Structures are given as structure tokens and as C-alpha cells.
Amino acid sequence: MKRIALLIGGLVAAQVASAGVYIEMVTHNLTTNSTEPQEKLYVQAGSGRIVDPEGRVSLIKGDSMYIIDDSDKSYIALDKATMEKLATQMSAMIAQAKEQLAKLPPEQRAQAEQMMGGANFGGEHKVDVADTGKSDTVDGRKCRLWDVTRNGVLDEQICVVPYASAPGKEDLSAVFGKFAKIYDEMAKSVPMLAGAMGNEFEARTKAGGFPVRSRAYENGKLIDEETLVKVWREEAIPASMFEIPAGYKQKQLPMGPH
């Protein structure tokens, strides 16, 4: 009986140790006090599954990211080889675009650059965070306030809970560090989209925790809409959730001729 009890205890412990983390976020409007679903994040054994409000799924596994399209049962793999190929294509496209822009009158050139993401399109998009020295409490969780800048412009304020204080045994610091690296590679490969991507994981990594509240700035002022963590719990997540569904076919990124 003692051996059986030890065996059962060991199995239970193994199941607990392998449990992942489920995070559910919502968008809250401070003016109307209305709330809408925003994003669901599943993390287990270093892999991630992100589901947006429309139900679209992205998987982060190993050093790659996969974008799944259930409508036609397909997926796009953003692995190292794809990123290198994409970077070569984008560099050629950006060089050609800059050459064409240089021929335009200053006013038309400025308008075209704005449409393409500003004069820095094709350049570096740096994300940085600064500790404000202030704290707050969000839904009973104590958090630290950090200001997020993108290319030196104040863009967001996040209230961060240290990873050590977050539910679950998953090494979220290492996991989100890996996620940030993958997004960084994407930003390098698609610099025109880097600002839009925003590298949401990089700020979390630098701040040493997960934001339970995020508020964006507009023209230097905080807007009246915020993203909140609604659910954060430890739970066992089926390994199948981090796999590409059977029968789904890979398709290429629609980035011009291959």
C-alpha cells in the first residue's frame, strides 16, 4: 500500500509540475465601462498559443511561430529560413521604394512616407521601458508602473506583476524572453511592420514581469481604454493545443514573387 501511495503521489506531482498557464485578457473602456474579449494566451513547457478576439490562432514553438488559418485549413511557418528569405525580399522592396520616393517632391514624399509608417520605414524600431517608481493595484494584484517607448516616443504604460508572483510554475521569464526574440526576428525581416507589431513580449521581458494592465498613449495623453488580465490560472493544457492540426497544409507568405 505504501508503494502504491508513493506511486500515485509521484504521478500527481508530475501532473502538477507539467501544468501550464492560461491568461485571458479583456479590453475595458473607462468611459462606457464596457468590456470586450481581447486575447487568450496558453503557455506550457516553453510553448505558447495565442488566440485573438476573432479566434485566429498563432503558435510559438521552439524558435518558430506558426499562424494558423482554420478557414482553409492551412498555416504559415515563420521559421529561421522563412525569415531570412523574407528579409532578403523586403530589403530589395524597401530599397526600390526609397529610390522611388527620392524622386518625388518633398510634400508628396512626406505623405508617402507617412502612409508607409513614417520616415523611419525600413529602419530600426526600438522598444524600451522605464520604471516610473510608482505602483498600483489592479484587481487585487499589486503591480509596478512602467512607461513603454517606441523609437523614443511614449506609447504605453503597463502595470507589471513580477513573474515570481504570478500563478504557475512555468518559467515565464525564459518563455517570454524567447517569444520576444522571435518577434524581434520578425521585426527585422519585416521592418515596415515592426512598429505595428510592437513586440509586445519585449517590454514584458525588460520589465521583469507580466502587465496586468496596459494603457496606450495618444498625443502624449493616456487614452480611456485599457487592456486588463481577467483570468490568470495554472492548469494542464493538452499538448495538442500546441500542434498544427492534422491535415492542415503549409502555405507561403504573400510577400511578392518567390
Rosetta blueprint (number, residue, H / E / L):
1 M L
2 K H
3 R H
4 I H
5 A H
6 L H
7 L H
8 I H
9 G H
10 G H
11 L H
12 V H
13 A H
14 A H
15 Q H
16 V H
17 A H
18 S L
19 A L
20 G E
21 V E
22 Y E
23 I E
24 E E
25 M E
26 V E
27 T E
28 H E
29 N E
30 L L
31 T L
32 T L
33 N L
34 S L
35 T E
36 E E
37 P E
38 Q E
39 E E
40 K E
41 L E
42 Y E
43 V E
44 Q E
45 A L
46 G L
47 S E
48 G E
49 R E
50 I E
51 V E
52 D L
53 P L
54 E L
55 G L
56 R L
57 V E
58 S E
59 L E
60 I E
61 K E
62 G L
63 D L
64 S E
65 M E
66 Y E
67 I E
68 I E
69 D E
70 D L
71 S L
72 D L
73 K L
74 S E
75 Y E
76 I E
77 A E
78 L E
79 D L
80 K H
81 A H
82 T H
83 M H
84 E H
85 K H
86 L H
87 A H
88 T H
89 Q H
90 M H
91 S H
92 A H
93 M H
94 I H
95 A H
96 Q H
97 A H
98 K H
99 E H
100 Q H
101 L H
102 A L
103 K L
104 L L
105 P L
106 P H
107 E H
108 Q H
109 R H
110 A H
111 Q H
112 A H
113 E H
114 Q H
115 M H
116 M L
117 G L
118 G L
119 A L
120 N L
121 F L
122 G L
123 G L
124 E L
125 H L
126 K L
127 V E
128 D E
129 V E
130 A E
131 D E
132 T E
133 G E
134 K E
135 S E
136 D E
137 T E
138 V E
139 D L
140 G L
141 R E
142 K E
143 C E
144 R E
145 L E
146 W E
147 D E
148 V E
149 T E
150 R E
151 N L
152 G L
153 V E
154 L E
155 D E
156 E E
157 Q E
158 I E
159 C E
160 V E
161 V E
162 P E
163 Y H
164 A H
165 S H
166 A L
167 P L
168 G L
169 K L
170 E L
171 D L
172 L H
173 S H
174 A H
175 V H
176 F H
177 G H
178 K H
179 F H
180 A H
181 K H
182 I H
183 Y H
184 D H
185 E H
186 M H
187 A H
188 K H
189 S H
190 V L
191 P H
192 M H
193 L H
194 A H
195 G H
196 A H
197 M H
198 G L
199 N L
200 E H
201 F H
202 E H
203 A H
204 R H
205 T H
206 K H
207 A H
208 G L
209 G E
210 F E
211 P E
212 V E
213 R E
214 S E
215 R E
216 A E
217 Y E
218 E E
219 N L
220 G L
221 K E
222 L E
223 I E
224 D E
225 E E
226 E E
227 T E
228 L E
229 V E
230 K E
231 V E
232 W E
233 R E
234 E E
235 E E
236 A L
237 I L
238 P L
239 A H
240 S H
241 M H
242 F H
243 E L
244 I L
245 P L
246 A L
247 G L
248 Y L
249 K E
250 Q E
251 K L
252 Q L
253 L L
254 P L
255 M L
256 G L
257 P L
258 H L
